Amino acid sequence: MVIFILLMQFLWKYIDDLVGKGLDTKILAEFLLYSSASMVPMALPLAVLLSSLMTFGNLAENLELLAFKSSGVSLARIMAPLTYVVIILTFAAFIFANNVMPVSNLKLRALLHDIRRQRPEMQIQPGVFDNTMEGFSIRIGDQDSRSSLLKDIWIYDHRDKAGNVSVTVADSGYMKMSRDEKHLMLTLFNGSSYLELQRTKKRNEPKSYPHRRDKFGKRDMLIELTGFGLNRTDHNLWKNSFSMMNLGQLTHFEDSLGQDVDKLKTTVNDLVRKSTIEKQKKNMVRPIASIDSSEVAEMEPAYHRMELDTMFASMSKVEKRRAITQAINLARSNKSVIATNANTVSYKVKRLRRYQIEKHRKFTLSLSCLIFFFIGAPLGAIIRKGGLGMPVIVSVLFFLVWYMITITGEKFVREDMMSPFAGMWISSFILVPLGGFLSYKASRDSVIMNIESYFNFIKKIRTRLRKRYLQVK
């Protein structure tokens, strides 16, 4: 049921790409299969939450949990067998997300690309020139809905790419597709065809316009349709996308991109250092060759404080102008180098974050099955409502909260505002204490989710306030 709901939302998103393409049932079934497989890791946590909430809600509503507890069986012992099942399901979800989902995403991406490229079915609207057929432009004046008879037909042949040199006009006719849907068969009545004959004009020859005009009572035309079938693209075009990789491939690309980013940052630092610090030493310090050997022998290594304002003030006007010009040119050059490499680093970091997000997602989605079980089971025992009413509402609310937190953390990671680990695991860090709190309350038979208990509490407060008011009065 959960996969069906998510699949309907997915189909509604891509409904414009599917409608009017004349897709075969086999293609649609393949599309639904790949899209369903890609949604399994997302649907499993919600399915575990809903099923555990309904199961323990029914047990509590029918007083079966009360019977277990009165027999000395604690809630933890009741949940133990299902905990083992959910742990196995968690490992199975990780294996599915690591091995099956990348393949299904790859095939779904390629199939969706092919469907988008497919040209729509042949549907010519009256009064409008239709150019969907390559090399032809067709216009019809009207169409009889009962007999499918077309009236006032104009056909321009542009296959030679010489303009409107070949035109066929018919009073009426019929149009239908061949059985293999590779040709368009036209039967035209009471019309004429016009063809301009192109020939080489010689020098000093007067201009002429040779043409050919034919009239017919009935003519059959066969037009080949190109680009209307579904052409399958090689899947390897998308194999380097982050959602098409398993854990080993993601780790490999993460290491490669991390090394590229570090090398690029090191290169930029070296370029800036060489163009500022090292270059200025050569320009500002007097060369050793101009110093006598006796002076060199008397020199001792020492650090001297340089007063830049004093040095600049001691220069002449020409030297000042030259120093300012050199500084401006150097700053502009470094700014250009830093800006160019900063864009490259930003692009590579964004790609790196995508791979890191997908790597952590395989673990977080799998572990969320176990987390949602420890939320749904004690929550069902507390609410004590089964069926599809209250459990569905509570499950959807918890799932939406978890999903919004996950999407927010993922966005922070993409914007490089949080580390990949913190951004992708923040929803788990929030829900784990909540699961522990609910399990503790359920084991103590808490009425934290019982609405009647709050009404009774409010009634008690109102009764006490009335008594005090009467005493004072």
C-alpha positions as CSV (number, residue, x, y, z in Angstrom):
1,M,0.0,0.0,0.0
2,V,2.8,2.4,0.9
3,I,4.6,1.7,-2.4
4,F,1.3,2.2,-4.3
5,I,0.8,5.7,-2.7
6,L,4.4,6.7,-3.4
7,L,4.1,5.4,-7.0
8,M,1.0,7.4,-7.6
9,Q,2.8,10.5,-6.5
10,F,5.7,9.6,-8.8
11,L,3.4,9.0,-11.8
12,W,1.7,12.4,-11.2
13,K,5.1,14.1,-11.3
14,Y,5.9,12.6,-14.7
15,I,2.4,12.3,-16.2
16,D,3.2,14.9,-18.9
17,D,6.1,12.8,-20.2
18,L,4.0,9.7,-20.4
19,V,0.7,10.8,-21.9
20,G,0.2,11.0,-25.7
21,K,3.4,9.0,-26.5
22,G,1.6,5.8,-27.7
23,L,3.7,3.7,-25.3
24,D,3.3,-0.1,-25.3
25,T,2.0,-1.9,-22.3
26,K,5.4,-3.6,-22.0
27,I,7.2,-0.2,-21.8
28,L,4.7,1.1,-19.1
29,A,5.1,-2.1,-17.1
30,E,8.9,-1.8,-17.3
31,F,8.6,1.9,-16.1
32,L,6.4,1.0,-13.2
33,L,8.7,-1.9,-12.2
34,Y,11.8,0.3,-12.1
35,S,10.1,3.1,-10.3
36,S,8.6,0.8,-7.7
37,A,12.0,-0.8,-7.1
38,S,13.6,2.7,-6.6
39,M,11.0,3.5,-4.0
40,V,11.4,0.4,-1.8
41,P,14.1,1.9,0.5
42,M,11.8,5.0,1.1
43,A,8.6,3.0,1.5
44,L,10.0,0.4,4.0
45,P,10.4,2.8,7.0
46,L,6.8,4.1,6.6
47,A,5.6,0.5,6.2
48,V,7.3,-0.6,9.3
49,L,6.0,2.4,11.3
50,L,2.4,1.8,10.1
51,S,2.4,-2.0,10.5
52,S,3.9,-1.9,14.0
53,L,1.5,0.9,15.1
54,M,-1.5,-1.0,13.8
55,T,-0.4,-4.4,15.3
56,F,0.3,-3.1,18.8
57,G,-2.7,-0.8,18.6
58,N,-5.0,-3.8,17.9
59,L,-3.4,-5.8,20.7
60,A,-3.9,-2.9,23.1
61,E,-7.4,-2.2,22.0
62,N,-8.5,-5.8,22.3
63,L,-6.9,-6.0,25.8
64,E,-4.4,-8.6,24.6
65,L,-1.4,-6.6,25.8
66,L,-3.1,-6.3,29.2
67,A,-3.5,-10.1,29.3
68,F,0.2,-10.6,28.4
69,K,1.3,-8.1,31.1
70,S,-1.0,-9.7,33.7
71,S,0.7,-13.0,33.0
72,G,4.1,-11.5,33.8
73,V,5.2,-10.9,30.2
74,S,6.7,-7.5,29.8
75,L,6.4,-5.3,26.7
76,A,10.1,-5.7,25.9
77,R,9.6,-9.5,25.8
78,I,6.6,-9.1,23.5
79,M,8.5,-6.9,21.2
80,A,11.6,-9.1,21.1
81,P,10.6,-11.5,18.3
82,L,9.5,-8.7,16.1
83,T,12.7,-6.8,16.9
84,Y,14.7,-9.7,15.4
85,V,12.5,-9.6,12.3
86,V,13.0,-5.8,11.9
87,I,16.8,-6.2,12.3
88,I,16.8,-8.7,9.5
89,L,14.6,-6.4,7.5
90,T,17.1,-3.6,8.2
91,F,20.0,-5.6,6.8
92,A,17.9,-6.6,3.8
93,A,17.0,-3.0,3.1
94,F,20.7,-2.0,3.1
95,I,21.5,-4.9,0.7
96,F,18.6,-3.8,-1.5
97,A,19.6,-0.1,-1.4
98,N,23.3,-1.0,-2.2
99,N,22.8,-3.6,-4.9
100,V,19.3,-3.4,-6.5
101,M,18.4,0.3,-6.2
102,P,21.4,1.6,-8.2
103,V,20.5,-0.7,-11.1
104,S,16.8,0.2,-11.0
105,N,17.7,3.9,-10.9
106,L,20.0,3.5,-13.9
107,K,17.4,1.7,-16.0
108,L,14.7,4.1,-14.9
109,R,16.8,7.1,-15.8
110,A,17.6,5.7,-19.2
111,L,14.0,4.7,-19.9
112,L,12.6,8.1,-18.8
113,H,15.2,9.8,-21.1
114,D,14.0,7.6,-24.0
115,I,10.3,8.3,-23.3
116,R,11.0,12.0,-23.2
117,R,12.7,11.9,-26.6
118,Q,9.9,9.9,-28.2
119,R,7.8,11.9,-30.5
120,P,4.0,12.0,-29.8
121,E,1.4,10.1,-31.8
122,M,0.2,11.5,-35.1
123,Q,-2.6,13.9,-34.2
124,I,-3.1,16.7,-36.7
125,Q,-5.4,19.5,-35.6
126,P,-7.6,21.2,-38.1
127,G,-6.4,24.6,-39.3
128,V,-2.9,24.2,-38.0
129,F,0.3,23.2,-39.9
130,D,1.7,20.0,-38.3
131,N,5.5,19.5,-38.6
132,T,5.9,16.4,-36.4
133,M,6.8,14.3,-39.5
134,E,10.3,15.0,-40.6
135,G,10.4,16.5,-44.1
136,F,6.7,17.2,-44.3
137,S,4.3,20.0,-43.3
138,I,0.6,19.0,-43.4
139,R,-2.5,21.1,-42.9
140,I,-6.2,20.0,-42.9
141,G,-9.2,22.3,-43.0
142,D,-11.7,20.0,-41.2
143,Q,-12.2,16.4,-40.1
144,D,-15.5,14.5,-39.9
145,S,-15.7,12.8,-36.5
146,R,-17.9,9.9,-37.8
147,S,-16.2,8.9,-41.0
148,S,-12.7,10.3,-40.2
149,L,-12.8,12.0,-43.7
150,L,-10.3,14.9,-44.0
151,K,-11.2,18.0,-46.0
152,D,-9.0,20.7,-47.6
153,I,-5.7,18.9,-47.3
154,W,-2.4,20.7,-48.0
155,I,0.9,18.8,-48.0
156,Y,4.3,20.5,-48.3
157,D,7.3,18.2,-49.1
158,H,10.5,19.6,-47.6
159,R,12.7,16.5,-47.9
160,D,15.0,18.2,-50.4
161,K,15.3,21.3,-48.1
162,A,14.7,23.6,-51.1
163,G,11.7,25.5,-49.7
164,N,8.1,25.2,-50.8
165,V,8.8,23.7,-54.2
166,S,6.6,20.6,-53.9
167,V,3.0,21.1,-52.8
168,T,0.0,18.7,-53.0
169,V,-3.5,19.9,-52.5
170,A,-6.6,17.7,-52.2
171,D,-10.2,18.3,-51.7
172,S,-10.6,15.4,-49.3
173,G,-8.9,12.2,-48.2
174,Y,-8.2,9.6,-45.5
175,M,-5.2,9.1,-43.3
176,K,-4.1,6.1,-41.3
177,M,-1.1,4.4,-39.8
178,S,0.4,1.2,-41.1
179,R,0.3,-1.9,-39.0
180,D,3.9,-1.6,-38.0
181,E,3.4,2.1,-37.3
182,K,6.4,3.0,-39.5
183,H,4.5,4.6,-42.4
184,L,1.6,7.0,-42.8
185,M,-0.8,6.0,-45.6
186,L,-2.7,8.8,-47.3
187,T,-5.6,8.4,-49.8
188,L,-6.3,11.7,-51.5
189,F,-9.3,12.7,-53.7
190,N,-9.8,15.4,-56.3
191,G,-6.6,17.3,-56.0
192,S,-3.5,18.5,-57.8
193,S,0.3,18.6,-57.2
194,Y,2.7,21.4,-58.0
195,L,6.5,20.8,-58.4
196,E,9.1,23.5,-59.3
197,L,11.8,22.0,-61.6
198,Q,15.2,23.3,-60.7
199,R,17.7,23.6,-63.4
200,T,21.0,25.4,-63.9
201,K,20.7,28.8,-65.5
202,K,23.2,29.7,-68.2
203,R,24.8,33.1,-68.8
204,N,22.8,35.5,-70.9
205,E,19.8,33.2,-70.8
206,P,16.5,34.8,-69.9
207,K,14.9,33.9,-66.5
208,S,12.4,31.1,-66.6
209,Y,10.3,29.3,-64.1
210,P,9.8,25.7,-65.2
211,H,7.3,23.7,-63.2
212,R,5.0,20.7,-63.4
213,R,1.4,20.6,-62.4
214,D,-0.6,17.3,-62.2
215,K,-4.3,16.8,-61.5
216,F,-5.7,13.6,-60.1
217,G,-9.0,12.1,-59.0
218,K,-7.4,9.7,-56.5
219,R,-3.8,9.3,-55.3
220,D,-2.2,7.1,-52.7
221,M,0.8,8.4,-50.8
222,L,3.1,6.5,-48.4
223,I,5.1,8.6,-46.0
224,E,7.9,7.1,-43.9
225,L,7.7,8.0,-40.2
226,T,11.0,8.6,-38.5
227,G,11.6,9.3,-34.8
228,F,8.2,8.0,-33.7
229,G,9.5,4.7,-32.1
230,L,11.1,4.3,-28.8
231,N,14.9,4.3,-29.3
232,R,16.7,2.8,-26.3
233,T,19.8,4.6,-25.1
234,D,22.9,3.0,-23.7
235,H,22.7,2.8,-19.9
236,N,26.4,3.5,-19.5
237,L,25.8,7.2,-20.2
238,W,24.5,7.7,-16.6
239,K,26.6,5.1,-14.7
240,N,28.7,7.8,-13.1
241,S,25.7,9.5,-11.5
242,F,25.7,9.4,-7.7
243,S,22.3,7.6,-7.5
244,M,23.5,4.8,-9.8
245,M,26.3,3.6,-7.6
246,N,26.8,1.1,-4.8
247,L,28.8,1.8,-1.7
248,G,32.2,0.7,-3.1
249,Q,31.8,2.9,-6.2
250,L,30.6,5.9,-4.1
251,T,33.7,5.5,-1.8
252,H,36.0,5.4,-4.8
253,F,34.5,8.6,-6.3
254,E,34.5,10.3,-2.9
255,D,38.3,9.6,-2.5
256,S,39.0,10.7,-6.1
257,L,37.1,14.0,-5.8
258,G,38.5,14.7,-2.3
259,Q,42.1,14.3,-3.7
260,D,41.2,16.6,-6.7
261,V,39.9,19.3,-4.4
262,D,43.0,19.1,-2.1
263,K,45.3,19.3,-5.1
264,L,43.5,22.3,-6.5
265,K,43.5,24.1,-3.2
266,T,47.3,23.4,-2.9
267,T,47.9,24.7,-6.4
268,V,46.0,27.9,-5.8
269,N,47.9,28.5,-2.6
270,D,51.3,28.0,-4.4
271,L,50.3,30.3,-7.2
272,V,49.3,33.1,-4.8
273,R,52.4,32.6,-2.6
274,K,54.8,32.7,-5.6
275,S,53.1,35.8,-7.0
276,T,53.1,37.7,-3.7
277,I,55.6,36.7,-1.1
278,E,58.4,35.2,-3.2
279,K,58.0,37.7,-6.1
280,Q,58.1,40.7,-3.7
281,K,61.3,39.5,-2.2
282,K,63.0,39.7,-5.6
283,N,61.6,43.2,-6.2
284,M,62.1,44.8,-2.8
285,V,65.4,43.3,-1.5
286,R,68.6,44.5,-2.9
287,P,70.4,41.7,-4.9
288,I,73.4,40.0,-3.3
289,A,75.6,40.6,-6.3
290,S,75.6,44.4,-5.6
291,I,76.9,43.8,-2.0
292,D,80.6,43.5,-1.3
293,S,82.0,40.3,0.0
294,S,83.3,42.0,3.1
295,E,79.8,43.2,3.9
296,V,78.4,39.8,3.4
297,A,80.9,38.4,5.9
298,E,80.0,40.9,8.5
299,M,76.2,40.3,8.1
300,E,74.5,38.3,10.9
301,P,71.1,36.6,10.4
302,A,68.5,38.8,12.1
303,Y,64.9,39.8,11.8
304,H,64.2,43.4,10.9
305,R,60.8,45.1,11.2
306,M,59.9,46.9,8.0
307,E,57.9,50.1,8.2
308,L,56.0,50.1,4.9
309,D,54.6,53.6,5.3
310,T,58.1,55.0,5.9
311,M,59.5,53.1,3.0
312,F,56.7,54.3,0.7
313,A,57.1,57.9,1.9
314,S,60.9,57.9,1.1
315,M,60.2,57.0,-2.6
316,S,60.0,59.5,-5.4
317,K,56.8,60.2,-7.2
318,V,57.8,58.0,-10.1
319,E,58.7,55.1,-7.8
320,K,55.4,55.6,-5.9
321,R,53.4,55.5,-9.1
322,R,55.3,52.4,-10.3
323,A,54.8,50.6,-7.0
324,I,51.1,51.4,-6.9
325,T,50.6,50.2,-10.5
326,Q,52.5,47.0,-9.8
327,A,50.5,46.3,-6.7
328,I,47.2,46.9,-8.5
329,N,48.2,44.6,-11.4
330,L,49.3,42.0,-9.0
331,A,46.1,42.1,-7.0
332,R,44.0,41.9,-10.1
333,S,46.0,38.9,-11.4
334,N,45.6,37.1,-8.1
335,K,41.9,37.9,-7.9
336,S,41.4,36.4,-11.4
337,V,43.3,33.3,-10.5
338,I,41.5,32.8,-7.2
339,A,38.0,33.5,-8.8
340,T,38.6,31.0,-11.6
341,N,39.8,28.3,-9.3
342,A,37.2,29.0,-6.7
343,N,34.4,28.2,-9.2
344,T,36.2,24.9,-10.0
345,V,36.6,24.1,-6.4
346,S,32.9,24.9,-5.7
347,Y,31.7,22.7,-8.5
348,K,33.9,19.8,-7.3
349,V,32.8,20.2,-3.7
350,K,29.1,20.1,-4.7
351,R,29.7,16.9,-6.6
352,L,31.6,15.5,-3.7
353,R,28.7,16.4,-1.3
354,R,26.3,14.5,-3.7
355,Y,28.3,11.3,-3.4
356,Q,28.7,11.7,0.3
357,I,25.0,12.3,0.7
358,E,24.1,9.2,-1.3
359,K,26.6,7.1,0.7
360,H,25.1,8.1,4.1
361,R,21.6,7.7,2.7
362,K,22.0,4.0,2.2
363,F,22.7,3.6,6.0
364,T,20.1,6.1,7.3
365,L,17.2,4.7,5.2
366,S,18.0,1.2,6.4
367,L,18.5,2.1,10.0
368,S,15.3,4.1,10.0
369,C,13.3,0.9,9.7
370,L,14.6,-0.1,13.2
371,I,14.0,3.4,14.6
372,F,10.4,3.5,13.3
373,F,9.7,0.1,14.8
374,F,10.7,1.4,18.3
375,I,8.5,4.4,17.7
376,G,5.4,2.6,16.2
377,A,5.3,-0.4,18.6
378,P,5.2,1.5,21.9
379,L,3.1,4.3,20.4
380,G,0.5,1.7,19.4
381,A,0.5,0.3,22.9
382,I,-0.1,3.8,24.3
383,I,-2.7,5.0,21.8
384,R,-4.6,1.6,22.0
385,K,-6.2,2.2,18.6
386,G,-6.0,-0.2,15.7
387,G,-7.3,-0.3,12.2
388,L,-6.6,2.3,9.5
389,G,-7.8,5.4,11.2
390,M,-5.6,6.8,14.0
391,P,-2.5,4.7,13.1
392,V,-2.5,6.0,9.5
393,I,-2.7,9.6,10.7
394,V,0.0,9.2,13.3
395,S,2.2,7.3,11.0
396,V,1.9,9.9,8.2
397,L,2.6,12.8,10.7
398,F,5.8,11.1,12.1
399,F,6.9,10.2,8.6
400,L,6.5,13.8,7.4
401,V,8.4,15.2,10.3
402,W,11.2,12.7,9.7
403,Y,11.2,13.4,6.0
404,M,11.3,17.2,6.5
405,I,14.2,16.9,8.9
406,T,16.0,14.7,6.5
407,I,15.5,17.0,3.5
408,T,16.6,20.0,5.6
409,G,19.8,18.3,6.7
410,E,20.5,17.2,3.1
411,K,20.0,20.7,1.8
412,F,22.4,22.0,4.5
413,V,25.0,19.5,3.3
414,R,24.6,20.4,-0.3
415,E,25.0,24.1,0.6
416,D,28.2,23.1,2.6
417,M,26.6,24.4,5.8
418,M,26.9,21.1,7.7
419,S,29.1,18.1,7.5
420,P,27.7,15.1,5.5
421,F,27.6,13.0,8.7
422,A,25.7,15.5,10.8
423,G,23.3,16.6,8.0
424,M,22.3,13.1,7.0
425,W,22.1,11.6,10.5
426,I,20.4,14.5,12.3
427,S,16.9,12.9,11.8
428,S,18.1,9.7,13.4
429,F,19.7,11.6,16.3
430,I,16.3,13.2,16.9
431,L,14.1,10.1,16.6
432,V,16.3,7.7,18.6
433,P,15.7,9.5,21.9
434,L,12.0,9.8,21.0
435,G,11.8,6.0,20.4
436,G,13.5,5.4,23.8
437,F,11.1,7.8,25.6
438,L,8.0,6.1,24.0
439,S,9.3,2.6,24.8
440,Y,9.9,3.7,28.5
441,K,6.4,5.2,28.7
442,A,4.7,2.2,27.1
443,S,6.5,-0.2,29.5
444,R,5.1,1.9,32.4
445,D,1.6,1.9,31.0
446,S,1.7,5.6,30.5
447,V,-1.4,7.5,29.3
448,I,0.6,10.2,27.6
449,M,-1.3,9.8,24.3
450,N,-4.7,9.2,25.9
451,I,-6.9,12.2,25.3
452,E,-9.4,11.3,28.0
453,S,-6.6,11.5,30.6
454,Y,-6.0,15.2,29.7
455,F,-9.8,15.9,29.8
456,N,-9.9,14.3,33.3
457,F,-6.9,16.3,34.4
458,I,-8.6,19.6,33.2
459,K,-11.9,18.5,35.1
460,K,-10.0,18.0,38.3
461,I,-8.4,21.4,38.1
462,R,-11.7,23.1,37.4
463,T,-13.3,21.2,40.4
464,R,-10.5,22.4,42.7
465,L,-10.8,26.0,41.5
466,R,-14.5,26.0,42.1
467,K,-14.1,24.6,45.7
468,R,-11.5,27.3,46.5
469,Y,-13.8,30.0,45.0
470,L,-16.7,28.9,47.1
471,Q,-14.6,28.7,50.2
472,V,-13.3,32.3,49.7
473,K,-16.8,33.5,48.9
